[in-house]
Amino acid sequence: MISLKDISITKKVKKVLLSKDIRLSEINYRKLFPILRKYFDIDIKLHSNKDWNVFKQTPNYSKVMNDMNELFGLGYGCKFISLCLSIKYRIFISFLMIHKRLNRDRIKMIINNRIFCDSDISIKGRIIHSICAKSFYLAFKCAKIRDFSKRKSIGVKVFFDKRNNRTFLERDDRSAKKIFLHSKNELFISLYPLPDKIKEALTVTDNKTYKTIPIEINFNSNNFGFLRHELIDDIDARSLFPYLEKFHFKLEKRRVTNASRSLGDLVVYKNNQKIVIEITKTKPSSKKSHTTNIVKRDRLIGKITRICLSKNLTNNNILIFILHDDLKGSIVNEDFNNVIRHFDPLVLFTDFNKGWEKIIAEKINDLIESK
């Protein structure tokens, strides 16, 4: 297994080599041996073909191959891998040998359907092909990861599913693939290698400087130092969910944001039922303005209608609206009740005072258990 210490010393050696105007592509045994002995007190051997044949029969050869694959999965190139393995195993290993072996299986190493089982959230992202930089990047927004990356350098391994429709980010701070902050609070990760299907979709046929395609991004929130429910966009929904969780409600993987206006504020599951919850603190006008209250009623009816007609809902889904107690008097009228009767969602009222989340969670649980 490759350790942070292995990577750290390789980077130090690389720095010394560059100070001597020796690029990684120019490294051979004669150039590397004296540098390692003089600056790091490390001696390495040069194997003949006969020595290599003997070495291939030893357990260490399998370890070298496993470490090579691991370093590649961590985003390091053949030249860095060659240097790292030469230092770790005290045998000069040329980058041409590394390149030859990795070139056969490099795409297979980033395809992993099974790892998506570890995901507890999925968010929207995009893959960018920058023509000028001749590079590919994964871009997405996540405030929690953004804030964490400001305090600590975050490394990740990037995997794709077999259909190339999803990516999974596995945190690994040994990785060369770092999350860095770009403009407009967007997070970027350099991508290499890429499945051919994605490369073809990003092929530019005109004079554009870049091209993007959407992709679903998955990860496990615990790996990045926060809880899944902390990514709930709506503040009230975020404070309600921990109380629902006590009744064994599960949060949907797909993140719902305030921009997703037809998906509700919170989507949870229990007893194989999908429950969509919309929370609104709208209150009647304090000035008791009839016109103002009509406008508020129409907006509320519009919101209820929009969510009830959402293509993301099926007849088996349970839709719950949580409304302010004060609406009962001046906002809830015959028009409002007709809409509720037509779409048949569940409506709960609360005062939104301290402790409202616990009361509402108990009511929701009772309703679901009674169905």
N, C-alpha and C positions, 0 to 999 in steps of 0.2 A: 504493500500500500504506500502511496506517495504521501509524505507528510509536508506540513508547512515549512519545516526545516529544510527538506529536500529542495523545495521550490525557492526558498530564501537564499540558500547557498548558491544555487544555480544562477540566480539573478545577480549575486555579488560577483561571481566568476565572469558572467557576461559583461558586467560593468568594467571589470579590469581588462578584459579582452578588447572592448571597444576603446578603452583609453590607450591601448597599444595599436590602435588602428587595425584590429583583427575582427572582421565581421564573422557572424556565426556560419555563413555559407563558405567561409574560407578555412574553417577549422579542420585541421588534420592532427594526427597523433604527435607529430614533431612540434607543432605550434602549441598544442594544449598541454603536453606533458610538463614542460618547464614552467609554465604559468601556474599550474596547479601545485607543483612542488615548491616553487619559490614563495607564492603568496598564501597558499592554503595548507601546505604540508600534506598534500595528497599525492600518492603515486598511483598511476594507472598502467595497465598492461595493454600490449597490442597482440591480439590473438591472430595466429595463422589460421588457414582454412582447416588444418588438422585440429587445432585447438578449439575452433568453433564447433566442429563435429562432435568433439568430446563434450564441450559445454552444453550442447543441445540435449544431451542425455541426463543432465543434472537437474535437480529441482529449481535451481536458480534461474534456469532458462525460462521456465514457465512464469516465474515471478517477474522477469524482465518483460515478457510479453504482456502480462496483466498490467504492469505499471505503464507500459507504452500505451495501451488502450485507455487506461485511466487518464493519463496526461492529455491524450487527444480529446477525450470527453470533457476535460476541463478547459478546452479551448486553446491549448498550446500547439504551436507549429512543429514540424518535423525537426527543425534545427535546434529548437529549445529542448525538445524531447531527447534528442541525441545527446546534448550536453548534460542534461539532468541524469539520464541513465548511466552515462559514462562516469560521472562523479559518484553516483550512488553505488554502482557495482564495481568500480575501479577497473573497468575494461573500456577501451575505446570502442564506441559504437557509432558508426558513420550515419549521417542523416539520410544518405541515399538508401541504406538498408531499411531505415524507419519508413521512409516515403514509399518504398516498394511494398512493404507489408500493409501499411495503412490505406494505401490507395485502393486496395481490393474491397475493404469492408467499411470505409469511412461513413457511408450513408446508413448502413445497418446499425451503426453504433448510436445514432441519434433518433432511431425509430423505436418507440417503446409504448405500446398501448397500456400495459399493465400499470405503469407509474401514475396514470391518471386516476387510479383508485385512491391515491393519497390526497387528491384535490378536495378542498372544502369551499372553494370559490372559483368562479370564472368571470372574467371581465373582458370588455372589448379592447382590442388592440389593432395594430396594423404592422405590416412588414414594408419597409421602405427600401427601394433600390436607388441609391445615390449614384447617378451617372458620373458626376465629376470625381467623386471619391472612389469610384469603382468598388463600392461596398454595399452590404446589406445590413439593415438594422431592424430590430424589433422595438416598437414604440408603443407606450401606453401611459395612462395616468392612474396614479394611486397615491393619495396624500400620505397614508401611513408609511408606505415604502419610501416615498420621497423624503419624508422627515427623518426616517431611519438612516437613509443613505447619506444624509447631510452630517450625521454623527459618526458613521462608520462605513468603511468601504465594504460593499456587498458584492460577493462573487456568486455566480449562478451557472448551473448546467442547463442547457436548453434541449428539450426533447420534443419530437413531433409524433402524432398518432399516424397510423398506417395510411389514412386518407389525406393526411397533410392539411386537415382543417383546424387542428388545435395544436397549441404548444403547452408544454408544462415547464415551469421554472422551478428547479430544485436548488435551494440555496447551498452553496459550497464556497466558502471564502478562499479556498485554494485556487479557485478558477481564474483563468485569465479574462473570462467574460465578466466584466464589471458593469453594474448598473450606474449610469451617470445621468445627471440632470441636464436636460436641454432647455431650450426656450419654452416659455408658456407652461412651465412646470411639467413638461412631458419627459418621461423616463426613456432612455435609449439603452439597448444592448446590442453590441456588434454580433452579427450572425455569420458563422462559418463552421462547418459546411451547411449547405441548404439542399433539401430534396429537389430533384430535377423538375417536378411538377410546379413547385413554387417559383423556381428560377424562370421557367417558361412563362408563367403568368406575369412575371415582372419584366419581361423583355420589352424594351422600349423601341418602338418603330418610327418615332418622330423626333423632333428636336427638344423634347422635354428634358429637364435636368434631373428629374426624379420620377418614380412611379410607385404607387402604394397599392396594397390589397389588404382587406380586412382579415383578421384572424382572431379566434378565441384564445385567450390566455388563461391558463389554470395554474394554481399553486396552493400550497397549504399555508394558511395565515400564521400558524404557530412557528413555522420556520423563519418568519420574518419579524418575530417578536411582538405579535399582537393577536387578539382574539377575533374570530370571524365576524362576530356581531358589531365590532367596532367599525366595520366598513359599511354598515347600514347608513345610507345617506340621510334619511329623514331623522331628525333629532328625537321626535316622539316615538317613532318606531324603534329606534335604537335603545331607548330607555324601557320600552315595553318588552322587547324580546327576552331579556334575562328572566323575567317572570314567567313567560311562556315556556322557556326552556326547562323550568322546574317541573312542568307538566309533560316533559318529553316531546315538545314540539321541536322539529328540526328545521333549520334554515335552508332555503334553497341555495344551491351553489351559484347560480347566476346572480350577479349583483344587480339590484334594482337601484337606479339613481333618480334624482329629482327630474332629470331630463326625460326619463321614461314615463311620460304622463299617463299612459293607459295601463300601467302594470301594477298600480297600487303602491303603497309605501312599504309593505312588508309581505313577503311570500314565505309561508311555512308549511310543513307537512306533519300530519299525525294520522295514524290508523289508515294509511294509504290514501289519505285525502289531501288534496292541495287546497290551502286556505289563503286567499288574497285579502289583505287588510288595508283599508284606506283610512287615514286619520286626518281629521280637519278640526281646527280650533276656531273656525269661523263663528262669530257671535253676532247677535242683532246689533243694529246701530244704537249707541248709547243715547243718541238724540231722539230716538223713537221716530226716525224719519221713515215714512211709509215707502217712499220711492227708493231709498237706499236699501231697505230690507227686501223690496221686490228684486232689485239687482242682485243682492246676495243670494236670494232664493234661486234665481235663474242660473246663477253661476254654479251653485251647489247641485242643482238638478242636472246641469250640463256635465259636471264632473262625474256624477253618478252614472248618467247615461253613457258617457264616453268609456268608462271603465267596464260597465256591464256589457257593452257591445264589443269589447276588445277581442281581437282574434286570438289572443293568448289564453282566453278562457274557454273552458268546455262546460257542458251541462253537469259534469261530475264535480266541478270546482265549487268551493264554498266561498262566497264573497261577503265580507263583513265591513260595514262602515261604522266608524266610531265618531260620534258627533258631540258637540257641546250641549249640555243640559239646557242652556238658555235659548236654544233654537226652537224648543217645543212651543213656545208662545207665539212668536211673530213670524218665524220662517216656515215652520211646518204647517202646511195648510192642505187643502184638498188636492191641489196640483201636485204637491210634493208626495202625498200619500198615494196618488194614482201611479206615479213613477215607481214607487217602492212596490206596490202591488203587481205592477207589470213585470218588473225584472226579478222580484222576489229575493233581494239580498237580505242579509241579517243586519239590523241596525241597533247599535248600542249607544246609550247616552252616558256621559260622565261630566263631572264639573272640572276635570283636569287639575284639581287641587293635589297637594302632596299625597302620595299613596294611590293615585288613580290607576297606575299600571297594575298593581297587585289585584285590585278589584276587577278590572277589565279582563285580566288574564284568567282569573277564576271563572268569570262568566263565559268567556270563549271556550275554556276547557269543558265546562258543563254542557254547552251547546253541542260541541263536537262529540262528546261522550254519549249524548242523548240521541244522536242520529243513528 
